[in-house]
Amino acid sequence: MSVMILLVICSILVAGGFLVAFLFATKGGQYDDLGTPPVRMLFEDDVAKSNDNQ
């Protein structure tokens, strides 16, 4: 039975860690722009073109 208590405590600590990481990413602006990243690969990169010409 003591193993079950240990597992519950560990799972709560892991879940809390994920919650802290999510809140940190949200405050840092990780999820601000949801529209651009899926279509970014469709546009050509000007930096890659300028490096090829050198």
C-alpha distance matrix in Angstrom:
0.0 3.8 5.3 5.3 6.8 8.9 10.1 11.0 12.9 14.6 15.7 17.1 18.9 20.3 21.4 23.0 24.8 26.2 27.3 29.1 30.8 31.9 33.4 35.1 36.6 37.8 39.4 41.0 42.8 41.1 41.3 44.7 46.8 45.5 48.9 50.3 47.8 47.9 51.7 52.2 52.4 55.3 57.6 59.4 58.6 61.7 60.3 60.0 63.6 65.0 63.3 64.8 68.3 68.3
3.8 0.0 3.8 5.4 5.2 6.3 8.7 10.0 10.7 12.4 14.3 15.5 16.7 18.5 20.1 21.2 22.8 24.6 25.8 27.2 28.9 30.4 31.7 33.1 34.9 36.2 37.6 39.1 41.2 39.5 40.1 43.5 45.7 44.6 48.1 49.4 46.8 47.2 51.0 51.2 51.5 54.6 56.7 58.3 57.3 60.3 58.7 58.6 62.2 63.4 61.6 63.3 66.7 66.6
5.3 3.8 0.0 3.8 5.4 5.0 6.1 8.6 9.9 10.5 12.2 14.2 15.3 16.4 18.2 19.8 21.0 22.6 24.2 25.7 27.0 28.5 30.2 31.4 32.9 34.5 36.1 37.4 39.3 37.4 38.0 41.5 43.5 42.3 45.7 46.8 44.1 44.4 48.2 48.4 48.5 51.6 53.7 55.3 54.4 57.4 55.9 55.5 59.1 60.4 58.6 60.1 63.6 63.5
5.3 5.4 3.8 0.0 3.8 5.4 5.1 6.2 8.6 9.8 10.5 12.3 14.2 15.3 16.3 18.2 19.9 21.1 22.4 24.3 25.7 26.8 28.5 30.1 31.5 32.7 34.5 36.0 37.7 35.9 36.1 39.6 41.6 40.2 43.6 45.1 42.5 42.7 46.5 46.9 47.2 50.1 52.3 54.1 53.4 56.5 55.1 54.9 58.4 59.8 58.2 59.7 63.2 63.3
6.8 5.2 5.4 3.8 0.0 3.8 5.4 5.1 6.2 8.6 9.9 10.7 12.4 14.3 15.4 16.5 18.4 20.1 21.0 22.6 24.5 25.7 26.9 28.6 30.4 31.5 32.9 34.6 36.5 35.0 35.4 38.7 41.0 40.0 43.5 44.9 42.5 43.0 46.8 47.1 47.6 50.6 52.6 54.4 53.5 56.4 55.0 55.0 58.6 59.8 58.3 60.0 63.4 63.3
8.9 6.3 5.0 5.4 3.8 0.0 3.8 5.5 5.2 6.2 8.6 10.0 10.6 12.3 14.2 15.3 16.6 18.5 19.9 21.1 22.7 24.4 25.8 27.0 28.7 30.3 31.6 33.0 35.1 33.4 34.1 37.6 39.8 38.9 42.4 43.6 41.0 41.6 45.4 45.4 45.8 49.0 50.8 52.5 51.3 54.2 52.7 52.6 56.2 57.3 55.6 57.4 60.8 60.6
10.1 8.7 6.1 5.1 5.4 3.8 0.0 3.8 5.4 5.1 6.1 8.6 9.8 10.5 12.1 14.1 15.2 16.5 18.2 19.9 21.0 22.4 24.2 25.6 26.9 28.4 30.2 31.4 33.2 31.3 31.8 35.4 37.4 36.2 39.6 40.8 38.2 38.6 42.4 42.5 42.9 45.9 48.0 49.7 48.7 51.8 50.3 50.1 53.7 55.0 53.4 55.0 58.5 58.4
11.0 10.0 8.6 6.2 5.1 5.5 3.8 0.0 3.8 5.5 5.1 6.2 8.6 9.9 10.5 12.2 14.2 15.4 16.3 18.3 20.0 21.0 22.4 24.2 25.7 26.8 28.5 30.1 31.8 30.2 30.4 33.8 36.0 34.9 38.4 39.8 37.5 37.9 41.7 42.1 42.7 45.6 47.6 49.5 48.7 51.7 50.4 50.4 54.0 55.3 53.9 55.6 58.9 59.0
12.9 10.7 9.9 8.6 6.2 5.2 5.4 3.8 0.0 3.8 5.5 5.2 6.3 8.7 9.9 10.5 12.4 14.4 15.2 16.5 18.5 20.0 21.0 22.5 24.4 25.6 26.9 28.5 30.6 29.2 29.8 33.1 35.6 34.8 38.4 39.7 37.4 38.2 41.9 42.0 42.7 45.8 47.6 49.4 48.2 51.0 49.6 49.8 53.4 54.4 53.0 54.9 58.2 58.1
14.6 12.4 10.5 9.8 8.6 6.2 5.1 5.5 3.8 0.0 3.8 5.4 5.1 6.2 8.6 9.8 10.5 12.5 14.2 15.3 16.6 18.4 20.0 21.0 22.7 24.3 25.8 27.0 29.0 27.3 28.2 31.6 33.8 33.0 36.6 37.6 35.0 35.9 39.6 39.5 40.0 43.2 45.0 46.6 45.4 48.2 46.7 46.7 50.4 51.4 49.8 51.7 55.0 54.9
15.7 14.3 12.2 10.5 9.9 8.6 6.1 5.1 5.5 3.8 0.0 3.8 5.4 5.1 6.1 8.4 9.7 10.6 12.2 14.2 15.3 16.4 18.3 19.8 21.1 22.4 24.3 25.6 27.3 25.4 25.8 29.3 31.4 30.3 33.9 35.1 32.6 33.2 37.0 37.2 37.7 40.8 42.7 44.5 43.6 46.6 45.3 45.3 48.9 50.1 48.7 50.5 53.8 53.9
17.1 15.5 14.2 12.3 10.7 10.0 8.6 6.2 5.2 5.4 3.8 0.0 3.8 5.5 5.1 6.0 8.6 9.9 10.4 12.2 14.2 15.2 16.3 18.2 19.9 20.8 22.4 24.1 25.9 24.5 24.9 28.1 30.6 29.8 33.5 34.9 32.7 33.5 37.3 37.4 38.4 41.4 43.1 45.0 44.0 46.8 45.6 45.9 49.5 50.6 49.4 51.3 54.5 54.6
18.9 16.7 15.3 14.2 12.4 10.6 9.8 8.6 6.3 5.1 5.4 3.8 0.0 3.8 5.5 5.0 6.2 8.7 9.8 10.5 12.3 14.2 15.3 16.4 18.4 19.9 21.0 22.4 24.6 23.3 24.2 27.5 30.0 29.5 33.2 34.3 32.0 33.2 36.8 36.6 37.5 40.7 42.2 43.9 42.6 45.3 43.8 44.2 47.8 48.7 47.3 49.4 52.6 52.4
20.3 18.5 16.4 15.3 14.3 12.3 10.5 9.9 8.7 6.2 5.1 5.5 3.8 0.0 3.8 5.4 5.0 6.3 8.6 9.9 10.6 12.4 14.3 15.3 16.6 18.4 20.0 21.0 22.9 21.1 22.0 25.5 27.6 27.0 30.6 31.5 29.0 30.0 33.7 33.5 34.2 37.4 39.0 40.7 39.5 42.3 40.9 41.1 44.7 45.8 44.4 46.3 49.5 49.5
21.4 20.1 18.2 16.3 15.4 14.2 12.1 10.5 9.9 8.6 6.1 5.1 5.5 3.8 0.0 3.8 5.4 5.1 6.2 8.7 9.9 10.5 12.3 14.2 15.3 16.4 18.4 19.9 21.4 19.7 20.0 23.4 25.7 24.9 28.5 29.8 27.6 28.5 32.2 32.3 33.4 36.3 38.0 40.0 39.0 41.9 40.7 41.1 44.6 45.7 44.6 46.6 49.8 50.0
23.0 21.2 19.8 18.2 16.5 15.3 14.1 12.2 10.5 9.8 8.4 6.0 5.0 5.4 3.8 0.0 3.8 5.4 4.9 6.2 8.6 9.8 10.5 12.2 14.2 15.2 16.4 18.2 20.2 19.1 19.8 22.8 25.5 25.2 29.0 30.2 28.2 29.6 33.1 33.0 34.4 37.4 38.7 40.6 39.4 42.0 40.8 41.4 44.9 45.8 44.8 47.0 50.0 50.0
24.8 22.8 21.0 19.9 18.4 16.6 15.2 14.2 12.4 10.5 9.7 8.6 6.2 5.0 5.4 3.8 0.0 3.8 5.4 5.1 6.2 8.6 9.9 10.5 12.3 14.2 15.4 16.4 18.7 17.3 18.5 21.7 24.2 24.1 27.8 28.6 26.4 27.9 31.4 31.0 32.1 35.4 36.6 38.2 36.8 39.3 37.9 38.5 42.0 42.8 41.6 43.8 46.9 46.8
26.2 24.6 22.6 21.1 20.1 18.5 16.5 15.4 14.4 12.5 10.6 9.9 8.7 6.3 5.1 5.4 3.8 0.0 3.8 5.4 5.0 6.1 8.6 9.7 10.5 12.1 14.2 15.2 16.7 14.9 15.7 19.1 21.4 20.9 24.6 25.5 23.3 24.6 28.1 28.0 29.1 32.2 33.6 35.5 34.3 37.0 35.8 36.3 39.8 40.8 39.8 41.8 45.0 45.1
27.3 25.8 24.2 22.4 21.0 19.9 18.2 16.3 15.2 14.2 12.2 10.4 9.8 8.6 6.2 4.9 5.4 3.8 0.0 3.8 5.4 5.1 6.2 8.5 9.9 10.5 12.3 14.1 15.6 14.5 14.9 18.0 20.7 20.4 24.2 25.5 23.7 25.2 28.7 28.6 30.2 33.1 34.3 36.4 35.3 37.9 36.9 37.7 41.1 42.0 41.3 43.5 46.4 46.6
29.1 27.2 25.7 24.3 22.6 21.1 19.9 18.3 16.5 15.3 14.2 12.2 10.5 9.9 8.7 6.2 5.1 5.4 3.8 0.0 3.8 5.4 5.1 6.0 8.6 9.8 10.5 12.1 14.5 13.8 15.1 17.8 20.7 21.1 24.9 25.8 24.1 26.1 29.3 28.8 30.5 33.6 34.5 36.3 34.8 37.1 35.8 36.9 40.3 40.9 40.1 42.6 45.4 45.3
30.8 28.9 27.0 25.7 24.5 22.7 21.0 20.0 18.5 16.6 15.3 14.2 12.3 10.6 9.9 8.6 6.2 5.0 5.4 3.8 0.0 3.8 5.5 5.0 6.2 8.6 10.0 10.5 12.6 11.2 12.9 15.9 18.4 18.8 22.5 23.0 21.0 23.0 26.2 25.6 27.1 30.3 31.1 32.8 31.3 33.7 32.4 33.3 36.7 37.5 36.5 38.9 41.8 41.8
31.9 30.4 28.5 26.8 25.7 24.4 22.4 21.0 20.0 18.4 16.4 15.2 14.2 12.4 10.5 9.8 8.6 6.1 5.1 5.4 3.8 0.0 3.8 5.4 5.1 6.1 8.6 9.8 10.9 9.4 10.1 13.3 15.9 15.9 19.6 20.7 19.0 20.8 24.1 23.8 25.6 28.5 29.5 31.6 30.4 32.9 32.0 33.0 36.2 37.2 36.6 38.9 41.7 42.0
33.4 31.7 30.2 28.5 26.9 25.8 24.2 22.4 21.0 20.0 18.3 16.3 15.3 14.3 12.3 10.5 9.9 8.6 6.2 5.1 5.5 3.8 0.0 3.8 5.4 5.0 6.1 8.5 10.1 10.0 10.7 13.1 16.3 16.9 20.7 21.8 20.7 22.8 25.9 25.5 27.7 30.4 31.1 33.2 31.9 34.1 33.2 34.5 37.7 38.4 38.0 40.5 43.1 43.3
35.1 33.1 31.4 30.1 28.6 27.0 25.6 24.2 22.5 21.0 19.8 18.2 16.4 15.3 14.2 12.2 10.5 9.7 8.5 6.0 5.0 5.4 3.8 0.0 3.8 5.5 5.3 6.1 8.9 8.9 10.9 13.1 16.1 17.4 21.0 21.4 20.1 22.7 25.5 24.6 26.8 29.7 30.1 31.8 30.1 32.1 30.9 32.3 35.6 36.0 35.5 38.1 40.7 40.6
36.6 34.9 32.9 31.5 30.4 28.7 26.9 25.7 24.4 22.7 21.1 19.9 18.4 16.6 15.3 14.2 12.3 10.5 9.9 8.6 6.2 5.1 5.4 3.8 0.0 3.8 5.5 5.0 6.5 5.4 7.6 10.1 12.8 13.8 17.5 17.8 16.3 18.9 21.7 20.9 23.0 25.9 26.4 28.2 26.7 28.9 27.8 29.2 32.4 33.0 32.6 35.1 37.7 37.9
37.8 36.2 34.5 32.7 31.5 30.3 28.4 26.8 25.6 24.3 22.4 20.8 19.9 18.4 16.4 15.2 14.2 12.1 10.5 9.8 8.6 6.1 5.0 5.5 3.8 0.0 3.8 5.4 5.4 5.7 6.2 8.1 11.4 12.5 16.2 17.2 16.4 18.9 21.6 21.2 23.7 26.3 26.7 28.9 27.7 29.8 29.2 30.7 33.7 34.4 34.3 36.8 39.3 39.7
39.4 37.6 36.1 34.5 32.9 31.6 30.2 28.5 26.9 25.8 24.3 22.4 21.0 20.0 18.4 16.4 15.4 14.2 12.3 10.5 10.0 8.6 6.1 5.3 5.5 3.8 0.0 3.8 5.5 7.6 8.9 9.6 13.2 15.1 18.5 19.2 18.8 21.6 24.0 23.2 25.9 28.4 28.5 30.4 28.8 30.5 29.7 31.6 34.6 34.9 34.9 37.6 39.9 40.0
41.0 39.1 37.4 36.0 34.6 33.0 31.4 30.1 28.5 27.0 25.6 24.1 22.4 21.0 19.9 18.2 16.4 15.2 14.1 12.1 10.5 9.8 8.5 6.1 5.0 5.4 3.8 0.0 3.8 5.7 8.4 9.0 12.0 14.3 17.5 17.4 16.8 19.9 22.1 20.8 23.4 26.1 25.9 27.5 25.7 27.3 26.3 28.2 31.2 31.4 31.3 34.1 36.3 36.4
42.8 41.2 39.3 37.7 36.5 35.1 33.2 31.8 30.6 29.0 27.3 25.9 24.6 22.9 21.4 20.2 18.7 16.7 15.6 14.5 12.6 10.9 10.1 8.9 6.5 5.4 5.5 3.8 0.0 3.8 5.5 5.3 8.3 10.8 13.9 14.0 13.8 17.0 19.0 18.0 20.9 23.3 23.1 25.0 23.6 25.3 24.7 26.7 29.4 29.9 30.1 32.8 34.9 35.4
41.1 39.5 37.4 35.9 35.0 33.4 31.3 30.2 29.2 27.3 25.4 24.5 23.3 21.1 19.7 19.1 17.3 14.9 14.5 13.8 11.2 9.4 10.0 8.9 5.4 5.7 7.6 5.7 3.8 0.0 3.8 5.8 7.7 9.3 12.6 12.6 11.5 14.4 16.9 15.9 18.4 21.1 21.4 23.4 22.0 24.2 23.6 25.0 28.0 28.8 28.8 31.2 33.7 34.2
41.3 40.1 38.0 36.1 35.4 34.1 31.8 30.4 29.8 28.2 25.8 24.9 24.2 22.0 20.0 19.8 18.5 15.7 14.9 15.1 12.9 10.1 10.7 10.9 7.6 6.2 8.9 8.4 5.5 3.8 0.0 3.8 5.8 6.4 10.1 11.2 10.6 12.9 15.6 15.5 18.1 20.4 21.0 23.5 22.7 25.1 25.0 26.4 29.1 30.3 30.5 32.7 35.1 36.0
44.7 43.5 41.5 39.6 38.7 37.6 35.4 33.8 33.1 31.6 29.3 28.1 27.5 25.5 23.4 22.8 21.7 19.1 18.0 17.8 15.9 13.3 13.1 13.1 10.1 8.1 9.6 9.0 5.3 5.8 3.8 0.0 3.8 6.3 9.2 10.2 10.9 13.5 15.4 15.2 18.4 20.2 20.3 22.8 22.1 24.0 24.3 26.1 28.4 29.4 30.1 32.4 34.5 35.4
46.8 45.7 43.5 41.6 41.0 39.8 37.4 36.0 35.6 33.8 31.4 30.6 30.0 27.6 25.7 25.5 24.2 21.4 20.7 20.7 18.4 15.9 16.3 16.1 12.8 11.4 13.2 12.0 8.3 7.7 5.8 3.8 0.0 3.8 5.8 6.4 7.6 10.2 11.7 11.6 15.0 16.5 16.6 19.4 18.9 21.1 21.7 23.3 25.5 26.7 27.6 29.6 31.7 33.0
45.5 44.6 42.3 40.2 40.0 38.9 36.2 34.9 34.8 33.0 30.3 29.8 29.5 27.0 24.9 25.2 24.1 20.9 20.4 21.1 18.8 15.9 16.9 17.4 13.8 12.5 15.1 14.3 10.8 9.3 6.4 6.3 3.8 0.0 3.8 6.1 6.7 8.0 10.1 11.2 14.1 15.4 16.4 19.5 19.7 22.3 23.1 24.2 26.3 28.0 28.8 30.5 32.8 34.3
48.9 48.1 45.7 43.6 43.5 42.4 39.6 38.4 38.4 36.6 33.9 33.5 33.2 30.6 28.5 29.0 27.8 24.6 24.2 24.9 22.5 19.6 20.7 21.0 17.5 16.2 18.5 17.5 13.9 12.6 10.1 9.2 5.8 3.8 0.0 3.8 6.0 6.6 7.5 9.1 12.2 12.8 13.7 17.1 17.8 20.3 21.7 22.7 24.5 26.4 27.6 28.9 31.0 32.9
50.3 49.4 46.8 45.1 44.9 43.6 40.8 39.8 39.7 37.6 35.1 34.9 34.3 31.5 29.8 30.2 28.6 25.5 25.5 25.8 23.0 20.7 21.8 21.4 17.8 17.2 19.2 17.4 14.0 12.6 11.2 10.2 6.4 6.1 3.8 0.0 3.8 5.7 5.6 5.9 9.4 10.3 10.6 13.7 14.1 16.6 17.9 19.0 20.8 22.6 23.8 25.2 27.3 29.1
47.8 46.8 44.1 42.5 42.5 41.0 38.2 37.5 37.4 35.0 32.6 32.7 32.0 29.0 27.6 28.2 26.4 23.3 23.7 24.1 21.0 19.0 20.7 20.1 16.3 16.4 18.8 16.8 13.8 11.5 10.6 10.9 7.6 6.7 6.0 3.8 0.0 3.8 5.5 5.1 7.7 9.8 10.8 13.5 13.6 16.7 17.4 17.9 20.2 22.2 22.8 24.1 26.7 28.3
47.9 47.2 44.4 42.7 43.0 41.6 38.6 37.9 38.2 35.9 33.2 33.5 33.2 30.0 28.5 29.6 27.9 24.6 25.2 26.1 23.0 20.8 22.8 22.7 18.9 18.9 21.6 19.9 17.0 14.4 12.9 13.5 10.2 8.0 6.6 5.7 3.8 0.0 3.8 5.8 7.1 8.5 10.7 13.8 14.8 18.2 19.3 19.3 21.3 23.8 24.4 25.2 27.8 29.8
51.7 51.0 48.2 46.5 46.8 45.4 42.4 41.7 41.9 39.6 37.0 37.3 36.8 33.7 32.2 33.1 31.4 28.1 28.7 29.3 26.2 24.1 25.9 25.5 21.7 21.6 24.0 22.1 19.0 16.9 15.6 15.4 11.7 10.1 7.5 5.6 5.5 3.8 0.0 3.8 5.5 5.4 7.4 10.9 12.5 15.6 17.4 17.4 18.9 21.5 22.6 23.2 25.5 27.8
52.2 51.2 48.4 46.9 47.1 45.4 42.5 42.1 42.0 39.5 37.2 37.4 36.6 33.5 32.3 33.0 31.0 28.0 28.6 28.8 25.6 23.8 25.5 24.6 20.9 21.2 23.2 20.8 18.0 15.9 15.5 15.2 11.6 11.2 9.1 5.9 5.1 5.8 3.8 0.0 3.8 5.4 5.8 8.5 9.2 12.4 13.8 14.1 15.8 18.2 19.1 20.1 22.4 24.5
52.4 51.5 48.5 47.2 47.6 45.8 42.9 42.7 42.7 40.0 37.7 38.4 37.5 34.2 33.4 34.4 32.1 29.1 30.2 30.5 27.1 25.6 27.7 26.8 23.0 23.7 25.9 23.4 20.9 18.4 18.1 18.4 15.0 14.1 12.2 9.4 7.7 7.1 5.5 3.8 0.0 3.8 5.6 7.5 8.7 12.4 13.7 12.9 14.7 17.6 18.1 18.4 21.1 23.3
55.3 54.6 51.6 50.1 50.6 49.0 45.9 45.6 45.8 43.2 40.8 41.4 40.7 37.4 36.3 37.4 35.4 32.2 33.1 33.6 30.3 28.5 30.4 29.7 25.9 26.3 28.4 26.1 23.3 21.1 20.4 20.2 16.5 15.4 12.8 10.3 9.8 8.5 5.4 5.4 3.8 0.0 3.8 6.7 9.4 12.6 14.8 14.0 14.9 18.0 19.2 19.1 21.3 24.0
57.6 56.7 53.7 52.3 52.6 50.8 48.0 47.6 47.6 45.0 42.7 43.1 42.2 39.0 38.0 38.7 36.6 33.6 34.3 34.5 31.1 29.5 31.1 30.1 26.4 26.7 28.5 25.9 23.1 21.4 21.0 20.3 16.6 16.4 13.7 10.6 10.8 10.7 7.4 5.8 5.6 3.8 0.0 3.8 6.4 9.2 11.8 11.7 12.1 15.0 16.6 16.8 18.7 21.4
59.4 58.3 55.3 54.1 54.4 52.5 49.7 49.5 49.4 46.6 44.5 45.0 43.9 40.7 40.0 40.6 38.2 35.5 36.4 36.3 32.8 31.6 33.2 31.8 28.2 28.9 30.4 27.5 25.0 23.4 23.5 22.8 19.4 19.5 17.1 13.7 13.5 13.8 10.9 8.5 7.5 6.7 3.8 0.0 3.8 6.3 9.0 8.3 8.4 11.5 13.1 13.1 14.9 17.7
58.6 57.3 54.4 53.4 53.5 51.3 48.7 48.7 48.2 45.4 43.6 44.0 42.6 39.5 39.0 39.4 36.8 34.3 35.3 34.8 31.3 30.4 31.9 30.1 26.7 27.7 28.8 25.7 23.6 22.0 22.7 22.1 18.9 19.7 17.8 14.1 13.6 14.8 12.5 9.2 8.7 9.4 6.4 3.8 0.0 3.8 5.5 5.5 6.7 9.1 10.4 11.3 13.3 15.4
61.7 60.3 57.4 56.5 56.4 54.2 51.8 51.7 51.0 48.2 46.6 46.8 45.3 42.3 41.9 42.0 39.3 37.0 37.9 37.1 33.7 32.9 34.1 32.1 28.9 29.8 30.5 27.3 25.3 24.2 25.1 24.0 21.1 22.3 20.3 16.6 16.7 18.2 15.6 12.4 12.4 12.6 9.2 6.3 3.8 0.0 3.8 5.5 5.1 6.3 8.8 10.1 11.1 13.2
60.3 58.7 55.9 55.1 55.0 52.7 50.3 50.4 49.6 46.7 45.3 45.6 43.8 40.9 40.7 40.8 37.9 35.8 36.9 35.8 32.4 32.0 33.2 30.9 27.8 29.2 29.7 26.3 24.7 23.6 25.0 24.3 21.7 23.1 21.7 17.9 17.4 19.3 17.4 13.8 13.7 14.8 11.8 9.0 5.5 3.8 0.0 3.8 5.4 5.2 6.3 8.8 10.3 11.4
60.0 58.6 55.5 54.9 55.0 52.6 50.1 50.4 49.8 46.7 45.3 45.9 44.2 41.1 41.1 41.4 38.5 36.3 37.7 36.9 33.3 33.0 34.5 32.3 29.2 30.7 31.6 28.2 26.7 25.0 26.4 26.1 23.3 24.2 22.7 19.0 17.9 19.3 17.4 14.1 12.9 14.0 11.7 8.3 5.5 5.5 3.8 0.0 3.8 5.5 5.2 6.3 9.0 10.5
63.6 62.2 59.1 58.4 58.6 56.2 53.7 54.0 53.4 50.4 48.9 49.5 47.8 44.7 44.6 44.9 42.0 39.8 41.1 40.3 36.7 36.2 37.7 35.6 32.4 33.7 34.6 31.2 29.4 28.0 29.1 28.4 25.5 26.3 24.5 20.8 20.2 21.3 18.9 15.8 14.7 14.9 12.1 8.4 6.7 5.1 5.4 3.8 0.0 3.8 5.5 5.3 6.6 9.3
65.0 63.4 60.4 59.8 59.8 57.3 55.0 55.3 54.4 51.4 50.1 50.6 48.7 45.8 45.7 45.8 42.8 40.8 42.0 40.9 37.5 37.2 38.4 36.0 33.0 34.4 34.9 31.4 29.9 28.8 30.3 29.4 26.7 28.0 26.4 22.6 22.2 23.8 21.5 18.2 17.6 18.0 15.0 11.5 9.1 6.3 5.2 5.5 3.8 0.0 3.8 5.5 5.4 6.9
63.3 61.6 58.6 58.2 58.3 55.6 53.4 53.9 53.0 49.8 48.7 49.4 47.3 44.4 44.6 44.8 41.6 39.8 41.3 40.1 36.5 36.6 38.0 35.5 32.6 34.3 34.9 31.3 30.1 28.8 30.5 30.1 27.6 28.8 27.6 23.8 22.8 24.4 22.6 19.1 18.1 19.2 16.6 13.1 10.4 8.8 6.3 5.2 5.5 3.8 0.0 3.8 5.5 5.6
64.8 63.3 60.1 59.7 60.0 57.4 55.0 55.6 54.9 51.7 50.5 51.3 49.4 46.3 46.6 47.0 43.8 41.8 43.5 42.6 38.9 38.9 40.5 38.1 35.1 36.8 37.6 34.1 32.8 31.2 32.7 32.4 29.6 30.5 28.9 25.2 24.1 25.2 23.2 20.1 18.4 19.1 16.8 13.1 11.3 10.1 8.8 6.3 5.3 5.5 3.8 0.0 3.8 5.6
68.3 66.7 63.6 63.2 63.4 60.8 58.5 58.9 58.2 55.0 53.8 54.5 52.6 49.5 49.8 50.0 46.9 45.0 46.4 45.4 41.8 41.7 43.1 40.7 37.7 39.3 39.9 36.3 34.9 33.7 35.1 34.5 31.7 32.8 31.0 27.3 26.7 27.8 25.5 22.4 21.1 21.3 18.7 14.9 13.3 11.1 10.3 9.0 6.6 5.4 5.5 3.8 0.0 3.8
68.3 66.6 63.5 63.3 63.3 60.6 58.4 59.0 58.1 54.9 53.9 54.6 52.4 49.5 50.0 50.0 46.8 45.1 46.6 45.3 41.8 42.0 43.3 40.6 37.9 39.7 40.0 36.4 35.4 34.2 36.0 35.4 33.0 34.3 32.9 29.1 28.3 29.8 27.8 24.5 23.3 24.0 21.4 17.7 15.4 13.2 11.4 10.5 9.3 6.9 5.6 5.6 3.8 0.0
